[in-house]
Amino acid sequence: MNSYIIESIKKIAAEELKPLFAKVVRQHKQDGSFLTEADLAVQTRVENVLLESFPDITFLGEEMSAQQQQDALNNPQGVWILDPLDGTSNFAAGIPYYAVSLAYIKDGKISWGMVYDPERDECFTAVLGEGAMLNGEHLLKQDAGVVIEKSTAAIDFKRLDSALAARIATQPPYSSQRSFGGVALDWCWLAAGRFHIYLHGKQNIWDYAAGHLVFNELGGGSCTLHGEPVFDFSLQPRSAVAALDTQLFKEWCHFLQIN
């Protein structure tokens, strides 16, 4: 199952995303996020592949209505959750940081996930309890090896409470900061040790499900800004606080005043 899905999505990305990279017009959705013809094309094709091969499993795509998404969650056989183009704004602007993200959720748990980056031809995958892989090679657990003062952070400021954002900006506990603009890849890059700590104020389930499984399988620490588990089997957006290893996670939570 896994190899067939992976190869199908790689093919769809090559045919639908690569030719349109930096060549599409963005449309604004009601929630203020962006949509392009590429998002819709990828979602339609992936949905067709999945429903043809796994007709008992429902499908939830980002570009569906809220009611359709809610209905899709209520299936005992499980649900596929797709973000056809995570990082749409980057994609439209010609910034090579975007991905296709797909997760399979069964019994309220993320059981399988993949995040594919067409620009780098990097495919992150994970199976619950079996670890995570990058292009078929096992990813090894990363220890940051630095204290928080020497760490590199990926922070999305625009979705944070203004007081918290101001505090981080004026009193940063880390050494260096990035904001990449693609949740799915953010989780995978953190898992791969490309930065050390992470903060995002609002992620939807299709944004984070697959990437969060990749990260979790590497044993990092994560929670919401309220100290709850990041994953929630619902359409409710979640904040995300994470760090590469346990000690750094404790330091990051201490700075953010999370008990």
N, C-alpha and C positions, 0 to 999 in steps of 0.2 A: 504493500500500500504506500509506504513512505516514499520509495524511490520513484514510483509512478507519479505521485503528486508533485514531487520536487521537480522532476524533469518537465512535467506539463507546465508548471508555473514558470520555469526558466524559459521555455519556448514562448509562452504568452508574453512574458516581459520583453523578450528579444523582438517580438513582432509588433507589440503595441506601445511599449514605452521607449525603447531606444530610438526609433525613428522620430518620435515627437519630443524628445528631450530639448528643452529651451525653445520649442516651436509651437507652443499652445497658448491659447488665451484663457486666463483664469476667470471664473465666474464666482460671485459671492453667494454662498448658501445662507439660509435664514439665521444660522448660528454664528455667522461671520467668518466661517472657515471657507477655504477655496475648493473649487471643483473644476476639473478639465475634462475634455472628451476622453483623455487617456484613463482617468479613474473609471468612467462608465464602461469603456471597452474591456478593460481588464476584469472588472467585476462580473460582467456578463459572461465572458469566456470561462473564468474560473468557476463560476456557479454552474455552468453547463457541464463542465468536466466532473465536478464533485457529485452533482445530483444524478448524472448518468451512471457513475461508478458506485455511488453509495446512496441509493434512493431512500433509505430509511433514516438517514441523518439529515437534519434540517440545516439550512444555510442562513447565515446572518452576515450581511455586507454593510459597510459604512453608508453606502449610497441607497439604502432602503429607508422607508418611513419608520418612525418610532414604533408604530403599532406593528408593522411587519417584523421589526427587530424583536419586540417583546414576545410576539407569538412564536418566533423561532427558538427562543430560549426554553420554551415549555415542551420539550421533547425528551422522553426517557431514553431514547437511543443516542442522544448527544447532539451537538451542534457544531458546525464549522463556523468560525468567526474570521472574517476577512477584512483587512484594510487593503484595498487594491492599489493604493498609492499613498504611502505614508511619507509625508514631506512634499506635498503637492506644491507649496509655494517655492521650495527649492527647485523642484523639477521644472516648473514653468520659467523660473529665472535663470536656469542653466547652472545651478549649483549642484554638484554631483554628490548629494547626500539625500537619498530617497530609497524606498524599498517597497516590496510587496510582503505583507505579513499575514500569515494564516495560522490559526490555532484550532485544535479539536478539543472540545470540552465535554466531558462525560461525568455524570454523577457529581456535578458541581466542582470538578477539578480540571485544571488544564493538563491534558494527557499527552499532547503532542503539539509541537509548534515549529514553524520555520519562518525565517526572515531572509529574504533574498535581495541583495544589493546588485542590480544589473551593471552599474558602472565599474565596480571592482570585481564582478563575478564572484562575490562572496556569499555563500549560503550557510547561515547559521541554523542548526536544527537541534531539537531536544526532545527526549522522551522522558516522561515522569519516572524518576527513580533510576534512570539509566545514563545520566550525564548529558553533556552537550557536545556538539561537534561543529567544526568549521570546515566546509568543503570535504566532509567525510573523514576528517581527522579529529580525534578527541581533543577537546579543549581541556587544559589542565587548570586546576584551581589556582587563582592568582592571590598572592599576598601583596598588599600595597608596598610594604617595606618602607613606608614613610609615616611620620606623624602628620596630623592634619595641617600644621603650619607649612609643610613642604608639599602638600598634595595639589593635584590638578582637579578642578571641579567642572562639571557640566551643569549649568544653572539656567533654567528658563524663568526669567524675571517677570514676564508680562502677565502670568497667571497667578502670581503670588499676592498675598495681602500687601498693601503698600507699605505698611510699617515694617514688615519682615523684609521686604525687598530693599527698603532704605537701609535697614540695619546691616544686611549682608553686603550691600554696595559700599557702605562707609566704614564697616568694620569686618572686612572679609577674614575668615579664619584660615583660608587656604592661600597657596602661593600664586596660582594662576587659574583663570576661568575661561570657559568656552560656552557657547550656545549654538547647537548644531541645527535644530529645527526638524528633528525626526525622531519621534519617541521610540519606535521599534528598533531602529539602529542604535539609539542611545543605550538601551538596555544591553544590546549585544556588544557594543564597544566597551561598556563598563565591564561586562563579563570577561572580555578579552584583555582587560588591563590597559586600555588606551586612555583612560582617565581613572580617577580614584574615588570620587564622591559625586553624588547626583541629587538634584532637586528639581521637581516639576510640580506645578500647582494644580493641574487639571488634565487627566488622561482618560480617554474613553476605553472601553474594554477591547475594541478592535485595535486601538493604538498599542496597548501594552501586553496583551495576553501572551502572544508567542514570545516576544522578547523577554518578558518577565520570567517565563519558564526557563529560557536559556540561562538567564542570570541566576535563578534559584538553583539550578542543577550544578552550578559552580560554587555554591555555598556562601555567597555574600549575604549581607544583612540589609533588610528593607522594611519599611513600614510607611504609613501615611503620616501627614503632619499631626494627626490626632493619635498616633501610636497604634493604629489598627493595621491588620494585614493589608497589603496593597491590593491583592486580588479579591474581588467581590463578584459573585456570579449574578450580576445585574447590569442595567444600563446606567447606573449612577456613576458619574465621573469620580475619579480618585486622584488624590495627590500622591506624590511618590518621593520618599527620602531613601537613599541607598548609599552603600559604600562597599568597597571591594572586599574588605575583611572585617572581622568582628571588632577588633580594637578601634579601627578607624570609624566604624559605624557608631560605636559608643561615643567617640569624641564628637562626631557630627551631630548626633542626637542631643548631646549635652549643649552644644552651641545653639541648636534650634529650640532648646527647652522642651524637648519631648521626653516624657517620663516613661 
